[in-house]
Amino acid sequence: MPHFEERFTVKAPPETVWAFLLDPKRLAPCIPGCDELEVVDERTYRLRLSVKVGFLSTRQDVRMEIVEADPPWRLVSEGRGEDNRLGSRVEVRTRMELSPAGDGATAVAYASDVTVLGRLGSIGDAVMKVKAKELAGLFAHNVKAALESNLSPKNPSPPQGRGQGEG
């Protein structure tokens, strides 16, 4: 089960970062390979992700649910995705914690545990860990860039380096 962690600091207060993370129009362009992000209800989201891992390309239909929230400090979500064409399933649990970092900045720390089953899971842990680390780093870069460039919902252009989860 790949586990990855990422830490970064954003020049924005925790309340701004929190609001950004819960705004699908602003968050979607930051998620590598995210083709679609839809709000089901206030705690549930549906995503369509296209990612290339090793020699396989997967298109996962993912349902994420916020299972714990302590605004604007802590968010825990769990999700499950399937690629019926590839015969693969992904399960993920992500914990995100925000803390003041001085001068109006916020330290963001997140950790995810990912379980990959089926054909996609046969690629091997080493390849999956490298890909998970790459995607985590790209997500962190994109969130930081979006928040620091003050993107508004009226101008949700993705930051440079979004990528499509290729690699």
C-alpha positions as a Python dict, from the first residue, in 0.01 Angstrom:
ca = {
    (1, 'M'): (0, 0, 0),
    (2, 'P'): (173, 318, -115),
    (3, 'H'): (188, 592, 147),
    (4, 'F'): (291, 942, 59),
    (5, 'E'): (326, 1268, 244),
    (6, 'E'): (378, 1622, 132),
    (7, 'R'): (436, 1948, 319),
    (8, 'F'): (437, 2300, 183),
    (9, 'T'): (374, 2657, 294),
    (10, 'V'): (130, 2894, 125),
    (11, 'K'): (124, 3272, 158),
    (12, 'A'): (-243, 3276, 264),
    (13, 'P'): (-423, 3240, 599),
    (14, 'P'): (-570, 2899, 700),
    (15, 'E'): (-929, 3015, 635),
    (16, 'T'): (-841, 3104, 274),
    (17, 'V'): (-663, 2772, 217),
    (18, 'W'): (-956, 2583, 370),
    (19, 'A'): (-1208, 2760, 146),
    (20, 'F'): (-989, 2687, -157),
    (21, 'L'): (-969, 2315, -75),
    (22, 'L'): (-1349, 2292, -56),
    (23, 'D'): (-1410, 2484, -380),
    (24, 'P'): (-1425, 2229, -663),
    (25, 'K'): (-1394, 2490, -939),
    (26, 'R'): (-1065, 2611, -796),
    (27, 'L'): (-933, 2276, -669),
    (28, 'A'): (-999, 2060, -978),
    (29, 'P'): (-728, 2222, -1196),
    (30, 'C'): (-475, 2146, -920),
    (31, 'I'): (-542, 1772, -913),
    (32, 'P'): (-312, 1596, -1163),
    (33, 'G'): (-517, 1410, -1422),
    (34, 'C'): (-853, 1543, -1299),
    (35, 'D'): (-1092, 1556, -1594),
    (36, 'E'): (-1400, 1632, -1386),
    (37, 'L'): (-1492, 1717, -1026),
    (38, 'E'): (-1856, 1724, -923),
    (39, 'V'): (-2018, 1800, -588),
    (40, 'V'): (-2265, 1529, -486),
    (41, 'D'): (-2343, 1688, -149),
    (42, 'E'): (-2158, 1895, 111),
    (43, 'R'): (-1941, 1596, 213),
    (44, 'T'): (-1923, 1391, -107),
    (45, 'Y'): (-1746, 1455, -436),
    (46, 'R'): (-1718, 1258, -759),
    (47, 'L'): (-1400, 1280, -966),
    (48, 'R'): (-1288, 1141, -1296),
    (49, 'L'): (-911, 1093, -1306),
    (50, 'S'): (-694, 991, -1600),
    (51, 'V'): (-346, 880, -1500),
    (52, 'K'): (-70, 684, -1670),
    (53, 'V'): (118, 451, -1438),
    (54, 'G'): (404, 262, -1597),
    (55, 'F'): (271, 110, -1920),
    (56, 'L'): (-97, 133, -1817),
    (57, 'S'): (-336, 424, -1852),
    (58, 'T'): (-628, 428, -1614),
    (59, 'R'): (-944, 633, -1603),
    (60, 'Q'): (-1082, 612, -1251),
    (61, 'D'): (-1431, 715, -1148),
    (62, 'V'): (-1368, 814, -786),
    (63, 'R'): (-1615, 894, -510),
    (64, 'M'): (-1455, 1087, -222),
    (65, 'E'): (-1624, 1157, 109),
    (66, 'I'): (-1515, 1394, 385),
    (67, 'V'): (-1526, 1174, 695),
    (68, 'E'): (-1380, 1423, 943),
    (69, 'A'): (-1358, 1802, 935),
    (70, 'D'): (-1234, 2055, 1188),
    (71, 'P'): (-1243, 2385, 993),
    (72, 'P'): (-999, 2533, 909),
    (73, 'W'): (-743, 2296, 1059),
    (74, 'R'): (-804, 1931, 971),
    (75, 'L'): (-974, 1740, 692),
    (76, 'V'): (-989, 1363, 646),
    (77, 'S'): (-1137, 1206, 335),
    (78, 'E'): (-1184, 853, 208),
    (79, 'G'): (-1250, 744, -145),
    (80, 'R'): (-1283, 459, -383),
    (81, 'G'): (-1237, 454, -757),
    (82, 'E'): (-1288, 199, -1030),
    (83, 'D'): (-1171, 151, -1384),
    (84, 'N'): (-1400, -119, -1523),
    (85, 'R'): (-1218, -125, -1857),
    (86, 'L'): (-889, -204, -1685),
    (87, 'G'): (-1041, -416, -1409),
    (88, 'S'): (-877, -211, -1136),
    (89, 'R'): (-984, -44, -815),
    (90, 'V'): (-821, 225, -601),
    (91, 'E'): (-896, 305, -237),
    (92, 'V'): (-751, 613, -70),
    (93, 'R'): (-755, 776, 272),
    (94, 'T'): (-613, 1128, 293),
    (95, 'R'): (-547, 1345, 597),
    (96, 'M'): (-479, 1716, 552),
    (97, 'E'): (-374, 1947, 834),
    (98, 'L'): (-334, 2325, 820),
    (99, 'S'): (-144, 2536, 1072),
    (100, 'P'): (-37, 2903, 1095),
    (101, 'A'): (314, 2958, 963),
    (102, 'G'): (365, 3325, 1056),
    (103, 'D'): (319, 3640, 848),
    (104, 'G'): (-29, 3528, 739),
    (105, 'A'): (102, 3207, 583),
    (106, 'T'): (-26, 2851, 628),
    (107, 'A'): (169, 2527, 657),
    (108, 'V'): (-10, 2246, 476),
    (109, 'A'): (70, 1884, 559),
    (110, 'Y'): (-106, 1593, 400),
    (111, 'A'): (-67, 1219, 395),
    (112, 'S'): (-242, 958, 184),
    (113, 'D'): (-260, 583, 199),
    (114, 'V'): (-351, 425, -133),
    (115, 'T'): (-454, 66, -203),
    (116, 'V'): (-447, -43, -567),
    (117, 'L'): (-614, -368, -670),
    (118, 'G'): (-657, -554, -998),
    (119, 'R'): (-450, -512, -1311),
    (120, 'L'): (-323, -168, -1205),
    (121, 'G'): (-206, -317, -876),
    (122, 'S'): (6, -571, -1063),
    (123, 'I'): (248, -298, -1174),
    (124, 'G'): (432, -322, -846),
    (125, 'D'): (477, -120, -532),
    (126, 'A'): (799, 53, -641),
    (127, 'V'): (642, 198, -957),
    (128, 'M'): (324, 295, -769),
    (129, 'K'): (524, 471, -495),
    (130, 'V'): (722, 674, -749),
    (131, 'K'): (400, 774, -928),
    (132, 'A'): (220, 859, -602),
    (133, 'K'): (511, 1079, -491),
    (134, 'E'): (517, 1254, -829),
    (135, 'L'): (141, 1324, -819),
    (136, 'A'): (158, 1444, -457),
    (137, 'G'): (437, 1686, -542),
    (138, 'L'): (253, 1818, -847),
    (139, 'F'): (-67, 1866, -645),
    (140, 'A'): (123, 2061, -377),
    (141, 'H'): (292, 2277, -641),
    (142, 'N'): (-40, 2350, -814),
    (143, 'V'): (-228, 2436, -492),
    (144, 'K'): (51, 2668, -380),
    (145, 'A'): (68, 2838, -721),
    (146, 'A'): (-310, 2880, -743),
    (147, 'L'): (-344, 3026, -394),
    (148, 'E'): (-48, 3257, -428),
    (149, 'S'): (-163, 3390, -764),
    (150, 'N'): (-504, 3472, -610),
    (151, 'L'): (-710, 3283, -866),
    (152, 'S'): (-1076, 3359, -825),
    (153, 'P'): (-1371, 3131, -912),
    (154, 'K'): (-1433, 3367, -1206),
    (155, 'N'): (-1086, 3292, -1340),
    (156, 'P'): (-1016, 2925, -1265),
    (157, 'S'): (-729, 2890, -1510),
    (158, 'P'): (-501, 2606, -1405),
    (159, 'P'): (-153, 2700, -1289),
    (160, 'Q'): (147, 2609, -1502),
    (161, 'G'): (260, 2249, -1466),
    (162, 'R'): (-84, 2099, -1407),
    (163, 'G'): (-12, 1804, -1632),
    (164, 'Q'): (-252, 1523, -1694),
    (165, 'G'): (-101, 1269, -1461),
    (166, 'E'): (126, 1141, -1738),
    (167, 'G'): (448, 965, -1660),
}
